[in-house]
């Protein structure tokens, strides 16, 4: 279903426009933020926020997909509830209305009667974006609509989005924090198998014009279905450190010969990662970055060999999109704990890929969709095996 992948890219670009518009209008942005409570909250963070931009982006994606593919909107799932509370304590259900005027009226209630801001957002919501992507136009794949479902993370790394660091400098192309770590994630999975099929990662904030202070972004897409693997990076991946075949990406020295600062293998992790794992990975080029989506994107782009997280603080909406793109490049995303067990048992024949159709047994709220065993995102299977062999020697 080529049209479906195209629709996802278009939805991601419209969503990026919303994210930029909300961020660039400072007086507007101050109206948008509220703290998540109860079952919506990520237990990793003392304060977990959502913004109207998050909610609106998710509803736009759901609306646009449903409009083009009727019935599929019921299979679009996401991180955010569409309930937003204004300063008067009124709970408002945010949605895309039939007309721009109606959407503006609804948004003005959330924005404490700020009709000019509401009209600005409504105009973006109802405006059709223009994209020229020759590679996307060439994709020809037939996937039955009734086999697909969608995970959406409307604005991943919301805290970075709120703080709004704009002047961070990258190290080897990787940002440790800042607006560049914000991503919009749209992933498609097979309802039956739970395996990811398509993914779009949109990075709304990449470069900023020094005169107008307006941001420009970029997007990446990938498709992996029945042996067909296509990715937007395939013809432009000049920065990759890992290739997609075992022969090309194998490190000939093996894990026993790795020294501190090894140039061939690298990892990106969270600053809150387990100290023993940090120590074990210090023999590689090691980076720290914000945002699960962004760290996965670092693996997608080939800036690092792996993104590793040993904790259960990511969710299906964080991983489905990058997982699909990594599969299209010959890589994937595995359950860290399960992979560790298999490495220790010497079983490397089958990698425990994350799946997206099954909730955690007995869990409630957002924890129903947590990646309980952690994760490792990788482009090269040999790199994954080498790095997991290193980690397997750690006493966790």
NULOVEX-239793 format. One record per residue: residue in one letter; x, y, z of N, C-alpha, C in turn. Coordinates in steps of 0.001 Angstrom, whole numbers. Atoms other than C-alpha are relative to their C-alpha. Last residue first. Layout:
A:X:Y:Z:X:Y:Z:X:Y:Z
...
END
This chain:
X:1171:-900:-139:23437:-7010:36497:-957:-541:1058
X:871:592:-1007:26928:-8585:36722:-1159:952:271
X:333:-869:-1132:28532:-7461:33483:-941:-727:954
X:-1020:241:-1036:30090:-10109:31212:-245:875:1232
X:316:1263:-692:26930:-10171:29093:984:-321:1110
X:936:-269:-1109:27485:-6497:28248:-285:-1262:809
X:-692:-845:-982:30567:-7299:26135:-881:202:1240
X:-1007:865:-647:28809:-10171:24401:778:776:1056
X:721:761:-1028:25876:-7812:23762:925:-999:686
X:249:-894:-1140:28288:-5463:21993:-758:-731:1109
X:-1264:-372:-645:29652:-8164:19712:-246:830:1256
X:-542:1160:-701:26241:-9670:18940:1273:345:756
X:872:336:-1135:24688:-6280:18120:602:-1141:805
X:-278:-1003:-1027:27633:-5314:15939:-826:-271:1248
X:-1298:340:-587:27270:-8587:14023:382:993:1101
X:103:1132:-930:23552:-7940:13513:1314:-366:665
X:-838:1114:423:24211:-4480:11970:-84:-1143:1010
X:51:134:1453:21656:-1696:12142:711:-1256:-475
X:-1250:236:716:20907:-1852:15857:-236:-31:-1505
X:240:-303:1410:18332:-878:18477:1333:-86:-739
X:-1224:-349:720:18692:-2586:21865:-381:204:-1461
X:-124:155:1456:15747:-2671:24220:1425:257:-462
X:-942:-934:604:14512:-2847:27797:103:-245:-1491
X:-1361:535:-33:12876:-6018:29045:1058:955:-495
X:-401:388:-1347:9560:-4453:30026:1436:-512:83
X:-981:1013:414:9040:-2580:26775:703:-479:1264
X:-1425:-229:-248:5999:-777:28161:836:-1127:-603
X:-709:-20:1278:2564:-1061:26538:1483:317:170
X:470:1121:824:482:-2087:29551:808:-115:-1292
X:-895:1135:-179:2641:271:31612:-446:-1235:-790
X:-1005:12:1063:688:3185:30138:933:-1198:104
X:-412:-1305:504:-2253:2352:32374:1019:-114:-1114
X:1085:-967:188:-2332:-1113:33924:561:1311:-535
X:-358:-1406:-172:-109:-4198:33842:-1210:894:-243
X:207:-461:-1362:-1326:-7771:34410:316:1463:247
X:979:720:-807:141:-9171:31181:-59:549:1430
X:-663:696:-1094:2064:-6575:29234:-1054:-614:908
X:-278:-763:-1231:82:-5670:26115:690:-855:1043
X:339:709:-1234:466:-7594:22825:329:846:1222
X:1434:294:-65:333:-6123:19310:-442:-604:1321
X:784:-1192:-326:3690:-4354:19057:-1498:-245:177
X:1256:45:741:6508:-6881:18873:-970:1004:616
X:1174:-563:-663:10134:-6413:19901:-1219:-187:-902
X:488:-1296:463:12595:-8737:18186:-1201:465:833
X:1333:-273:-576:14088:-11593:20230:-504:1402:-357
X:-41:-1209:-824:17005:-12563:17910:-1412:361:464
X:1227:-784:155:17096:-16139:16683:23:1185:951
X:705:330:1240:20223:-18199:16014:-1213:883:-248
X:10:-1202:834:22452:-16542:18600:-818:-201:-1267
X:1032:142:1034:21914:-19078:21393:-117:1298:-799
X:-633:340:1270:25123:-19261:23397:-968:-180:-1141
X:245:1416:280:23215:-19414:26687:639:-443:-1307
X:-652:777:-1063:24747:-16108:27816:-160:-1491:-208
X:-1442:-139:193:23771:-14533:24466:746:-861:1026
X:-368:857:1124:20259:-15927:24788:1494:67:-287
X:149:1416:-376:19760:-14483:28253:497:-915:-1108
X:-1086:299:-933:21144:-11098:27170:-35:-1465:423
X:-1204:139:823:18777:-11021:24191:1195:-382:866
X:129:1288:677:15849:-11644:26535:1227:-275:-864
X:-143:1061:-999:16958:-8789:28797:-53:-1385:-648
X:-1344:51:-575:17565:-6344:25919:167:-1195:928
X:189:-60:-1446:14369:-7085:23950:1366:-208:653
X:236:1205:-787:15427:-6504:20360:-262:332:1460
X:79:-455:-1383:15259:-3760:17750:-426:-1196:846
X:1218:275:-753:16214:-4373:14132:50:598:1387
X:-170:66:-1440:18911:-4352:11483:-1290:-333:708
X:-674:1238:-369:19006:-5068:7762:222:-172:1481
X:-1438:-158:217:18250:-1517:6641:783:-1249:380
X:-182:-247:1437:14490:-2103:6223:1468:153:-364
X:207:1268:710:14509:-3660:9687:213:177:-1502
X:-1192:819:-221:16016:-429:11068:-116:-1352:-701
X:-1058:-541:857:13199:1575:9474:1281:-816:150
X:318:309:1400:10536:-670:11015:1102:486:-938
X:-194:1442:177:12183:-479:14445:-250:-397:-1457
X:-1409:273:275:12428:3301:14178:302:-1470:-225
X:-481:-681:1217:8636:3555:13742:1486:-257:-264
X:531:635:1204:7586:918:16308:566:628:-1268
X:-904:920:698:9900:2063:19105:-482:-493:-1356
X:-1363:-516:146:8572:4994:21084:793:-767:-1055
X:43:-1170:880:4886:4114:20508:1382:631:-197
X:164:429:1389:5522:629:21933:-1:1191:-955
X:1300:590:299:6848:2079:25175:-109:-314:-1491
X:510:-360:1320:10127:3062:26797:-1252:-813:-285
X:597:-1337:37:10936:3095:30510:-313:496:-1409
X:1309:225:642:11551:-615:31112:-749:1319:-193
X:1185:-207:-831:15280:-245:31835:-1284:-184:-802
X:249:1193:-815:18323:-1764:30080:-1276:106:819
X:719:-422:-1202:18434:769:27249:-363:-1245:793
X:278:1023:-1013:20880:373:24370:-687:631:1199
X:619:-746:-1099:21104:2366:21142:-436:-1055:993
X:1209:396:-722:23515:526:18918:-510:1142:870
X:276:1412:296:26248:917:16284:-1296:-451:663
X:-445:952:-1024:26164:4703:16414:-333:-1412:-449
X:-913:-752:-854:25936:7550:13859:560:-885:1116
X:-1325:589:-6:24468:5045:11400:1011:792:794
X:-902:-786:831:21439:7190:10597:1410:-574:-63
X:510:15:1375:19060:4539:11967:982:702:-935
X:-313:1332:537:21195:4128:15107:-445:-109:-1451
X:-1459:51:101:21109:7885:15778:460:-1354:-541
X:-354:-638:1262:17380:7770:14990:1513:26:-200
X:237:992:1059:16933:5282:17835:390:556:-1364
X:-1083:978:-136:18559:7805:20170:-157:-1120:-1033
X:-1226:-576:544:16196:10453:18801:1160:-981:103
X:104:-85:1450:13095:8344:19344:1278:521:-626
X:-107:1358:537:14136:7433:22876:-47:14:-1523
X:1044:438:919:14737:11086:23699:223:-1391:-558
X:1382:-16:-483:17827:12666:25233:-919:-599:-1058
X:949:-853:716:21400:11754:24350:-1379:-127:626
X:1219:-150:-778:24570:10277:25824:-930:947:-753
X:681:-1291:64:27418:8983:23677:-1230:-36:899
X:1243:-37:-754:29982:6202:24030:-577:1408:5
X:338:-1422:40:32728:5352:21564:-1395:118:612
X:460:-441:1310:33407:1843:22800:10:1524:-43
X:-1040:397:952:35519:688:25757:-390:341:-1442
X:-983:-1079:103:33150:2748:27939:1164:-370:-911
X:52:-616:1326:30394:236:27165:1043:1095:-188
X:-270:1014:1023:31244:-1952:30154:79:612:-1396
X:-1409:387:-97:31474:1039:32487:365:-998:-1095
X:-810:-1140:449:28138:2457:31349:1481:-367:-14
X:84:9:1459:26604:-1006:31740:803:1162:-580
X:-824:1128:459:27835:-1202:35324:-1:-90:-1526
X:-1419:-356:-44:26477:2289:36001:902:-1123:-493
X:-693:761:-1039:22941:1386:34858:1511:260:-63
X:-259:1421:216:21633:4047:32467:775:-611:1175
X:472:760:-1163:20404:7389:33851:253:-1506:-135
X:-872:-325:-1132:22511:9418:31389:-384:-800:1239
X:512:-1061:-865:20654:7592:28620:986:277:1123
X:793:435:-1148:22538:5569:26019:-541:1221:733
X:621:-1154:-620:24214:5880:22615:-923:-510:1093
X:1325:146:-593:26642:3197:21525:-490:1352:496
X:434:-1130:-813:29741:2843:19388:-1400:-246:528
X:1261:274:-667:31807:280:17524:-345:1152:942
X:910:715:890:34517:861:14938:-1364:-273:614
X:577:-856:1025:36553:3581:16621:-1061:-689:-851
X:39:706:1283:37322:1783:19878:-774:797:-1042
X:79:-953:1093:37726:4410:22611:-16:-656:-1368
X:721:-1229:-326:38911:1915:25215:50:976:-1170
X:-685:-856:-951:40143:-1287:23572:-838:1245:258
X:417:-1395:-24:38327:-4127:21861:733:771:1095
X:-1074:-897:399:40342:-7298:21362:-367:1474:76
X:-1114:118:-927:38070:-9678:23305:1103:1017:-300
X:178:-795:-1213:34965:-8425:21493:1207:-49:931
X:805:625:-1026:36010:-9661:18070:7:797:1290
X:-797:273:-1193:38966:-8402:16029:-782:-728:1070
X:-840:1190:111:37261:-8688:12618:758:-356:1268
X:-1252:-489:-560:34386:-6290:13429:957:-1186:88
X:-666:800:-1024:31640:-7457:11080:1281:669:480
X:-42:-707:-1277:29775:-4713:9257:721:-775:1088
X:-495:-1361:62:30383:-5667:5650:188:620:1375
X:-1371:-18:488:30109:-9417:6029:587:1400:30
X:-938:494:-1000:27010:-9231:8231:1447:116:-458
X:-282:1420:172:25057:-7055:5810:1071:-422:989
X:1129:866:-313:23335:-3772:6653:258:-1481:-214
X:717:389:1204:26308:-1479:6948:-999:-1086:346
X:297:1425:95:27523:292:10062:-773:-257:-1276
X:-1172:706:-500:29260:3657:10400:-196:-1501:-71
X:183:1262:-713:26734:5481:8209:1331:-589:458
X:-575:-83:-1336:27419:9123:7372:-5:-1323:752
X:-1441:-203:64:26952:8912:3587:657:-8:1379
X:-504:305:-1335:23489:7381:3723:1516:127:78
X:-638:-1212:-500:22026:9133:703:696:-202:1327
X:-772:-686:1037:20707:6451:-1636:742:1233:504
X:-810:924:789:19522:3946:969:865:684:-1052
X:-1437:-220:-170:18433:6544:3495:855:-764:-1000
X:-365:-1305:555:14791:6787:2379:1494:258:77
X:-200:-1044:-994:14411:3073:3056:430:1290:-673
X:-250:-1276:666:13128:41:1152:107:1082:1066
X:-586:-951:-940:13122:-3604:2250:424:1258:-748
X:-212:-1284:672:10883:-6128:497:482:1005:1036
X:-1243:2:755:11335:-9613:1954:281:1261:-783
X:-134:1208:826:7729:-9963:3029:1229:40:-911
X:1202:825:126:7439:-6379:4309:257:-1148:-978
X:-514:1367:-14:10038:-3914:5565:-1181:-962:9
X:1025:1036:159:9357:-257:4803:681:-1363:-46
X:-459:1325:394:11395:2785:5828:-1150:-974:-49
X:1023:1039:58:11000:6504:6279:623:-1320:-422
X:-551:1272:463:13168:9432:7358:-1134:-1017:-33
X:694:1237:-352:12179:13066:7864:701:-1200:-627
X:-234:1061:975:13868:16451:8003:-779:-1236:451
X:-134:1363:-491:13375:19769:9751:365:-978:-1103
X:245:966:1065:13732:23500:9221:240:-1392:561
X:-628:1317:49:13390:26046:11993:-357:-758:-1277
X:930:1063:361:12661:29751:11763:747:-1315:-172
X:123:927:-1125:14992:32109:13630:-1038:-1093:-252
X:1421:94:-343:14343:34669:10851:-248:-836:1247
X:666:-1298:131:17976:35800:10562:-1461:-57:465
X:-540:-983:-957:20019:32872:11842:-689:1357:-60
X:-463:-1147:763:17778:30316:10083:476:1096:958
X:778:-1221:-212:17513:27306:12386:620:1153:-777
X:-802:-1217:175:18624:23771:11518:-904:1219:149
X:-1341:436:406:17282:20396:12661:934:1189:-162
X:-975:-1053:-301:14034:20974:14551:1412:-509:-318
X:468:-1343:373:11050:19032:13190:1055:1092:130
X:-790:-826:-916:12770:15602:13173:-313:1463:-327
X:-127:-1385:427:10223:13280:11552:726:771:1098
X:-534:-838:-1073:10613:9539:11935:152:1400:-562
X:-411:-1349:363:8379:7452:9663:497:698:1270
X:-276:-1003:-1012:7989:3704:9952:382:1335:-605
X:-421:-1302:524:6578:782:8051:294:941:1162
X:23:48:1460:6083:-2952:8693:550:1293:-605
X:118:-1298:677:6736:-3571:12397:134:-142:-1513
X:-1269:-508:515:6081:-7094:13719:-196:1324:-738
X:-539:-1050:-853:2999:-7716:15855:1300:595:-497
X:-1337:370:-476:2351:-11021:14087:567:1003:992
X:-95:1409:-370:-1419:-10615:13706:1350:-345:612
X:887:293:-1134:-1983:-6850:13697:164:-1432:503
X:952:1018:409:1054:-6248:11480:-840:-413:1210
X:-331:1399:-278:2757:-3042:12544:-1103:-923:-501
X:1068:908:404:2877:588:11412:447:-1435:268
X:-386:1361:361:5001:3224:13098:-1201:-869:-310
X:1190:697:492:4622:6998:13268:431:-1373:-490
X:-174:1403:364:7184:8868:15386:-1333:-615:-420
X:1380:462:181:7568:12638:15699:90:-1404:-588
X:417:737:1200:10995:13567:17043:-1498:-274:25
X:1453:176:95:12590:16035:19471:-332:-726:-1307
X:338:1327:-536:16333:15541:20073:-1501:-293:-44
X:-333:1005:1008:17178:18480:17782:-337:-1418:452
X:1137:203:892:15291:20684:20222:281:-1024:-1098
X:421:-1105:846:18031:20287:22796:-1138:-369:-933
X:1286:-561:-415:19988:17469:24384:-363:1114:-965
X:300:583:-1311:23024:15232:23856:-1347:477:527
X:354:-1015:-990:23085:16021:20138:-326:-684:1328
X:986:400:-1011:24896:13515:17916:-200:1124:1015
X:1342:-1:569:26655:14449:14652:-1106:-273:985
X:60:1034:1037:30100:13448:15900:-1408:-140:-567
X:-1281:690:-29:29469:15645:18943:-100:-1170:-963
X:-80:1462:65:26618:18072:18335:1429:-502:151
X:-932:414:1039:26439:21658:19604:111:-1520:-18
X:-887:1108:-342:23418:22891:21549:889:-353:-1196
X:-1390:-285:367:22065:26301:20587:971:-1099:409
X:-156:-154:1450:18312:25778:20457:1453:76:-440
X:-1390:-313:311:17417:24507:23924:187:36:-1514
X:-279:-771:1199:13613:24613:24034:1443:402:-221
X:-1153:-808:-412:12816:23583:27584:534:826:-1162
X:432:-1074:-895:9354:22461:26444:1171:909:379
X:872:-889:759:10495:20433:23437:-413:1207:849
X:-899:-801:836:13342:18948:25462:-803:1001:-833
X:-730:-893:-901:10780:17841:28061:980:881:-775
X:794:-1192:-275:8511:16475:25328:739:991:903
X:-894:-904:-737:11171:14028:24193:-686:1345:249
X:-872:730:-914:8872:12354:21644:1063:953:540
X:-1227:-780:-220:6191:14556:20149:821:-744:1051
X:146:-1279:699:3252:12713:18553:1181:942:168
X:-507:-852:-1080:4318:9188:19491:53:1401:-580
X:-417:-1383:189:2034:7213:17206:582:551:1304
X:-406:-615:-1258:1501:3451:16892:540:1393:-288
X:-973:-1099:-61:-441:2210:13863:256:426:1444
X:356:-898:-1098:-2328:-942:12888:1175:950:209
X:-891:-1002:-575:-2246:-3016:9700:-599:728:1200
X:-1058:679:-752:-3721:-6304:8462:848:985:808
X:538:621:-1216:-7078:-4839:7388:1036:-813:772
X:276:-985:-1049:-5361:-2476:4961:-424:-656:1301
X:1434:-124:-316:-3899:-5295:2880:-241:928:1184
X:230:519:-1349:-281:-4514:1930:-1478:170:331
X:1418:208:-295:625:-4086:-1754:-139:-661:1367
X:233:1148:-876:4077:-2578:-2309:-1483:-99:305
X:1158:751:489:5302:-205:-5007:-149:-1282:822
X:334:1161:-826:7684:2495:-3724:-1287:-651:-505
X:-346:1243:695:8785:4760:-6591:-394:-1260:765
X:917:199:1127:6991:7864:-5289:248:-1316:-726
X:1285:435:-544:8857:7590:-2015:-986:-316:-1113
X:-186:1372:-488:12200:7771:-3811:-1300:-566:541
X:-19:958:1112:11058:10832:-5790:144:-1453:444
X:-853:1108:-439:10153:12770:-2615:-9:-1071:-1086
X:-561:592:1204:8622:16173:-3306:1028:-1041:422
X:-1240:762:-137:6350:17170:-459:429:-514:-1367
X:-555:364:1306:3616:19802:-231:1346:-674:204
X:-1424:-266:200:1509:20103:2903:430:-458:-1399
X:-677:1134:606:-2281:20293:2861:1455:356:-281
X:-773:-306:1209:-3581:22928:5276:697:-1253:-516
X:818:239:1192:-6364:21945:7686:745:292:-1310
X:666:1303:-75:-4196:21545:10780:-731:-334:-1295
X:-1017:1022:254:-1985:24472:9814:-627:-1388:-28
X:-421:-155:1395:-4990:26805:9547:1028:-1054:-378
X:1026:618:846:-6400:25465:12810:371:81:-1477
X:-132:1452:-74:-3143:26305:14595:-996:-698:-920
X:-1300:360:551:-3137:29913:13430:166:-1513:-26
X:129:-67:1457:-6863:30275:14084:1300:-409:-688
X:819:1137:422:-6408:29085:17662:-147:-47:-1518
X:-860:1185:-84:-3575:31570:18219:-741:-1237:-493
X:-1036:-169:1021:-5758:34424:16967:956:-1189:-16
X:482:404:1313:-8723:33111:18962:1069:148:-1086
X:-955:-635:914:-7017:33222:22349:-321:-440:-1427
X:641:-1012:821:-10122:32312:24354:915:728:-962
X:556:-1072:-824:-8295:30479:27118:-546:1157:-828
X:-952:-1106:-78:-6233:28411:24682:-572:1225:708
X:-1199:482:-684:-8178:25200:25251:947:1158:281
X:421:354:-1361:-11440:26955:24422:1179:-510:815
X:43:-1246:-784:-9789:28628:21424:-434:-273:1437
X:-1320:-271:-560:-8911:25163:20117:17:1271:842
X:-314:989:-1029:-12585:24267:19691:1331:319:674
X:911:-236:-1131:-13460:27470:17841:322:-951:1146
X:-470:-1202:-685:-10395:27084:15610:-851:298:1231
X:-1203:391:-736:-11409:23512:14740:558:1180:788
X:423:795:-1159:-14895:24717:13821:1193:-444:840
X:665:-892:-957:-13488:27449:11575:-410:-740:1252
X:-1030:-775:-679:-11082:25064:9849:-597:900:1068
X:-469:-1213:668:-13949:22735:8982:1060:700:838
X:253:82:1438:-14946:19141:9765:536:1212:-749
X:1395:-148:406:-13336:19169:13195:-134:-13:-1523
X:49:-759:1246:-9945:17807:14232:-1441:31:-479
X:157:782:1221:-10090:16721:17848:2:929:-1203
X:-631:-596:1178:-9286:17906:21366:-171:-939:-1191
X:-434:1077:884:-11733:16799:24037:525:621:-1288
X:415:-143:1395:-11910:19642:26536:582:-1146:-810
X:-594:1087:781:-11815:19400:30308:-571:33:-1407
X:922:679:915:-12596:22768:31892:747:-1072:-791
X:292:1339:-486:-10379:23672:34849:-962:-770:-877
X:1236:-63:-775:-10524:27385:34101:-394:-1361:576
X:-286:-655:-1278:-6868:27349:33002:-1226:126:890
X:-429:-1396:100:-7654:24799:30286:158:612:1389
X:679:-845:-981:-7668:21016:30658:507:1430:-116
X:-867:-1094:-403:-6847:18767:27705:-794:898:941
X:595:-905:-984:-8318:15350:26953:1011:1065:395
X:353:-1262:664:-7060:13745:23755:-784:937:910
X:1455:-95:32:-5175:11031:25633:-338:1332:-656
X:775:-1020:-694:-1557:10844:24586:-1504:-273:-11
X:-409:-252:-1380:790:7986:23829:-998:865:747
X:-1058:-948:-309:-833:6688:20688:241:189:1476
X:-172:-83:-1449:-2995:4155:18899:1180:913:322
X:-1092:-935:-250:-4334:4264:15349:70:225:1507
X:-1203:776:-302:-6432:1158:14718:1233:896:90
X:276:759:-1214:-9837:2872:14842:1195:-843:433
X:-177:-906:-1151:-8506:5425:12337:-269:-714:1327
X:-1313:222:-594:-8148:2521:9892:250:914:1200
X:-10:1173:-864:-11863:2486:9199:1316:-210:710
X:1108:139:-961:-11736:4883:6278:42:-1327:751
X:200:1448:-101:-8287:5121:4627:-1067:-268:1056
X:-487:618:1234:-7826:8692:3366:-250:-1507:-26
X:634:-657:1133:-9953:10386:6010:376:-670:-1308
X:1386:455:113:-8933:7899:8690:-719:591:-1196
X:-32:1404:415:-5234:8550:8074:-1418:-520:-215
X:-427:48:1401:-5763:12316:8171:72:-1431:-528
X:1019:-549:891:-7824:12195:11360:388:-183:-1461
X:1143:912:-13:-5458:9890:13266:-1067:458:-989
X:-441:1238:648:-2423:11938:12257:-1164:-979:-101
X:-152:-286:1431:-4206:15181:13119:399:-1260:-758
X:1334:-30:578:-5351:13757:16490:38:303:-1509
X:551:1364:12:-1800:12783:17432:-1372:-29:-671
X:-733:785:1000:-431:16179:16397:-587:-1409:-102
X:478:-416:1313:-3153:17971:18376:685:-790:-1112
X:1365:496:191:-2435:16033:21552:-496:309:-1406
X:32:1474:-29:1306:16557:21434:-1377:-525:-393
X:-635:449:1240:979:20232:20376:8:-1517:-81
X:1052:28:1010:-1492:20799:23212:569:-458:-1337
X:364:-1307:510:1386:19878:25454:-1164:-154:-958
X:513:77:1361:2163:16910:27644:-374:1421:-410
X:871:-1009:575:4422:16854:30640:-606:-452:-1325
X:228:482:1360:6012:14286:32922:-1062:904:-616
X:1060:-753:669:7539:15627:36127:-113:-506:-1436
X:662:-655:-1128:9515:13310:38367:-1170:827:-518
X:-190:-1423:-190:10267:11266:35256:-754:510:1222
X:-1418:-359:34:10842:7532:34913:229:1452:403
X:-576:84:-1345:7288:6706:36062:1474:397:48
X:-1149:885:117:5884:7957:32756:720:-1:1342
X:-1351:-462:-321:2526:9560:33605:1040:-1097:-185
X:-648:-560:1192:-746:8817:31831:1491:224:212
X:-399:1044:924:-1917:6428:34567:660:516:-1271
X:524:1359:-98:-1962:9164:37188:550:-949:-1034
X:296:552:-1323:-1167:12705:36089:-379:-1471:-126
X:756:1256:16:435:14426:33109:-176:-507:1424
X:-684:1191:-480:1535:18020:33627:-922:-1212:-70
X:558:457:-1267:219:20842:31484:668:-1309:383
X:-620:1074:-763:1761:22954:28759:-800:-345:1252
X:249:1360:475:2:24852:26005:354:-1112:968
X:1370:422:-276:-537:28394:27209:-205:-1510:-138
X:206:-35:-1446:3181:29212:27453:-1410:-452:394
X:-549:1207:-607:3568:28080:23856:-246:-46:1505
X:892:1137:215:1223:30740:22530:495:-1215:773
X:1183:-287:-820:3219:33557:24077:-1027:-1117:-137
X:-281:186:-1419:6388:31982:22684:-1219:248:882
X:824:-1070:-565:5133:31567:19115:50:-117:1521
X:-541:-1277:436:8027:29537:17672:-814:1194:495
X:-1232:-348:-694:7220:26423:19679:470:1414:-327
X:244:-133:-1434:3593:26081:18676:1242:477:743
X:846:-1170:-218:4356:26787:15032:-245:235:1488
X:-802:-1218:175:7259:24330:14997:-814:1253:291
X:-988:-63:-1079:5208:21494:16491:833:1272:-97
X:713:-344:-1231:2296:22199:14136:997:175:1155
X:394:-1411:135:4587:22226:11098:-726:481:1253
X:-1208:-790:-255:6123:18957:12290:-297:1493:-108
X:-218:22:-1441:2641:17444:12447:1225:817:389
X:1000:-918:-557:1958:18483:8854:181:110:1513
X:-417:-1357:357:5229:16832:7900:-990:1043:512
X:-1140:-372:-858:4393:13647:9827:464:1427:-290
X:508:-267:-1355:966:13450:8207:1128:433:929
X:723:-1272:48:2535:13778:4736:-504:376:1400
X:-1017:-1046:151:5010:10991:5535:-656:1380:-5
X:-699:-122:-1278:2214:8775:6854:1053:1106:-54
X:886:-714:-923:79:9438:3769:663:197:1362
X:-9:-1413:397:2990:8419:1525:-855:836:944
X:-1295:-527:-438:3318:5161:3444:109:1481:-337
X:49:-80:-1459:-414:4583:2945:1308:552:554
X:695:-1220:-386:-370:5414:-750:-6:186:1506
X:-905:-1140:144:2255:2730:-1337:-643:1288:494
X:843:-1183:0:0:0:0:890:1249:0
END
